[in-house]
Amino acid sequence: MALDELKSAIPDFAKDLKLNLGSVIGNSELPKQQLWGTVLACAIASRSPRVLKELEPEAKANLSPEAYTAAKSAAAIMAMNNVYYRTRHLLSDPEYGNLRAGLRMNVIGNPGVEKADFELWSLAVSAINGCGMCLDSHEQVLRKAGVDRETIQEAFKIAAVLQAVGATLDSEAVLNG
């Protein structure tokens, strides 16, 4: 199992990450599509080749082709949106908020899977990319759709752990080159 491979690669000094990786993925109560879509989108957003290489095959095996594509789409569109909206929010000039974005985001309206699943994946990617505006927006859509806080928290816990595992393994690869 790829999860076991990834866990075994985590150095002893990061034992908490190993334990957390096992719990957020291995013991998750999320439905399979929500779980593995979140894992795939976050593995992509982590920018860690090792995390993506280890987790992508299992994600692909647990997702329909439509969900697999939608999870990749969530990572892609949020890579753009998180930079755009985070920048607009961080600029001190509020007039940028009145300007039309002019960026295509059609996949958000028609992701090819349940809207709530796509929103959950988008929220998790936004957590990795640190966009408060996007986090708030996706959280509000999820809450209006009846998704509970515990489910939303599961998604950003996965994001946090995968980001930390990726940073740890990638830095160790450089240091032990």
Wavefront OBJ file of the C-alpha trace (Angstrom):
o trace
v 0.000 0.000 0.000
v 1.354 3.422 -0.992
v 0.284 4.958 2.298
v 2.531 2.530 4.150
v 5.427 3.376 1.807
v 4.939 7.062 2.490
v 4.703 6.520 6.251
v 7.875 4.422 6.278
v 9.767 7.205 4.478
v 9.009 9.763 7.209
v 12.049 10.218 9.479
v 11.879 9.507 13.202
v 12.073 13.191 14.118
v 8.705 13.641 12.380
v 6.967 10.703 14.056
v 3.887 12.848 14.715
v 3.472 13.296 10.964
v 3.658 9.528 10.454
v 0.948 8.993 13.064
v -1.188 11.815 11.691
v -0.856 10.543 8.132
v -2.155 7.169 9.227
v -5.078 8.674 11.070
v -6.231 11.332 8.592
v -6.187 8.933 5.648
v -6.197 5.439 7.112
v -8.853 6.133 9.749
v -10.871 8.803 7.962
v -14.638 8.647 8.199
v -15.075 10.589 4.969
v -16.844 8.753 2.159
v -14.335 7.227 -0.269
v -14.832 9.842 -2.999
v -14.481 12.771 -0.610
v -11.426 11.227 1.024
v -9.475 10.276 -2.065
v -10.453 13.410 -3.984
v -9.157 15.469 -1.071
v -5.985 13.361 -0.916
v -5.310 13.730 -4.648
v -6.040 17.462 -4.796
v -3.857 18.079 -1.731
v -1.049 15.848 -2.986
v -0.959 17.948 -6.144
v -1.180 21.221 -4.204
v 1.629 20.133 -1.870
v 3.983 20.286 -4.854
v 5.828 17.297 -3.427
v 6.795 14.780 -6.105
v 7.143 12.043 -3.482
v 3.726 12.618 -1.909
v 2.038 12.752 -5.307
v 3.919 9.697 -6.632
v 2.988 7.585 -3.605
v -0.652 8.629 -3.230
v -1.856 9.170 -6.806
v -2.174 5.471 -7.758
v -4.314 4.727 -4.708
v -6.415 7.821 -5.325
v -6.931 6.784 -8.949
v -7.951 3.284 -7.848
v -10.510 4.690 -5.388
v -12.043 7.360 -7.610
v -14.236 7.202 -10.673
v -12.595 8.695 -13.766
v -14.876 11.730 -13.358
v -13.906 12.246 -9.709
v -10.210 11.733 -10.489
v -10.388 14.452 -13.156
v -12.441 16.740 -10.914
v -9.935 16.455 -8.049
v -7.111 17.395 -10.433
v -9.294 20.237 -11.727
v -9.833 21.512 -8.166
v -6.071 21.600 -7.601
v -5.522 23.382 -10.925
v -8.223 26.044 -10.640
v -7.422 26.780 -7.012
v -3.720 27.201 -7.843
v -4.848 30.163 -9.936
v -7.708 31.429 -7.768
v -5.759 31.271 -4.516
v -3.048 33.553 -5.906
v -5.534 35.937 -7.494
v -7.938 36.274 -4.560
v -5.248 36.220 -1.868
v -3.444 39.050 -3.688
v -6.653 41.033 -4.139
v -7.386 40.613 -0.441
v -3.868 41.519 0.717
v -3.568 44.689 -1.348
v -4.417 47.723 0.741
v -6.304 49.374 -2.129
v -9.935 48.127 -1.850
v -10.666 49.182 -5.448
v -9.136 45.926 -6.719
v -12.171 44.216 -5.209
v -14.382 46.171 -7.609
v -12.503 45.118 -10.729
v -13.729 42.211 -12.846
v -11.455 39.180 -12.499
v -11.775 38.207 -16.158
v -10.399 34.733 -15.421
v -12.158 31.602 -16.629
v -13.424 29.363 -13.824
v -16.041 27.269 -15.622
v -15.038 24.059 -13.851
v -16.363 25.429 -10.563
v -19.870 25.627 -12.026
v -19.702 22.214 -13.683
v -17.020 20.037 -12.038
v -18.400 16.679 -13.184
v -19.005 15.456 -9.593
v -21.210 16.446 -6.671
v -20.751 20.176 -6.099
v -20.090 19.648 -2.371
v -17.230 17.233 -3.095
v -15.575 19.701 -5.467
v -16.044 22.510 -2.941
v -14.464 20.357 -0.224
v -11.435 19.652 -2.414
v -11.186 23.340 -3.317
v -11.286 24.290 0.368
v -8.501 21.811 1.180
v -6.293 23.152 -1.610
v -7.036 26.703 -0.442
v -5.828 25.729 3.029
v -2.483 24.652 1.568
v -2.230 27.789 -0.544
v -3.273 30.076 2.303
v -6.111 32.026 0.722
v -8.486 33.251 3.412
v -11.026 34.619 0.942
v -11.261 31.267 -0.835
v -11.428 29.360 2.444
v -14.333 31.509 3.624
v -16.124 31.258 0.286
v -15.865 27.464 0.005
v -16.705 26.933 3.672
v -19.876 28.997 3.304
v -20.972 27.045 0.222
v -20.302 23.756 2.022
v -22.216 24.824 5.139
v -25.184 25.977 3.009
v -25.123 22.548 1.336
v -25.461 20.920 4.757
v -21.862 19.752 5.143
v -20.937 19.668 8.822
v -17.915 21.315 10.386
v -16.336 17.957 11.211
v -16.268 16.986 7.524
v -14.773 20.344 6.586
v -12.195 19.966 9.349
v -11.267 16.491 8.042
v -10.426 18.057 4.676
v -8.140 20.716 6.078
v -6.514 18.207 8.423
v -5.626 16.124 5.355
v -4.284 19.279 3.703
v -2.166 20.148 6.737
v -0.682 16.681 7.096
v 0.073 16.168 3.404
v 1.690 19.606 3.176
v 3.863 18.842 6.217
v 4.793 15.362 4.972
v 5.732 16.797 1.582
v 7.861 19.562 3.088
v 9.596 17.085 5.386
v 10.327 14.440 2.763
v 11.414 16.946 0.132
v 13.774 18.741 2.516
v 15.226 15.408 3.688
v 15.815 14.407 0.060
v 17.835 17.580 -0.436
v 19.727 17.300 2.851
v 20.558 13.630 2.326
v 20.943 14.039 -1.412
l 1 2 3 4 5 6 7 8 9 10 11 12 13 14 15 16 17 18 19 20 21 22 23 24 25 26 27 28 29 30 31 32 33 34 35 36 37 38 39 40 41 42 43 44 45 46 47 48 49 50 51 52 53 54 55 56 57 58 59 60 61 62 63 64 65 66 67 68 69 70 71 72 73 74 75 76 77 78 79 80 81 82 83 84 85 86 87 88 89 90 91 92 93 94 95 96 97 98 99 100 101 102 103 104 105 106 107 108 109 110 111 112 113 114 115 116 117 118 119 120 121 122 123 124 125 126 127 128 129 130 131 132 133 134 135 136 137 138 139 140 141 142 143 144 145 146 147 148 149 150 151 152 153 154 155 156 157 158 159 160 161 162 163 164 165 166 167 168 169 170 171 172 173 174 175 176 177
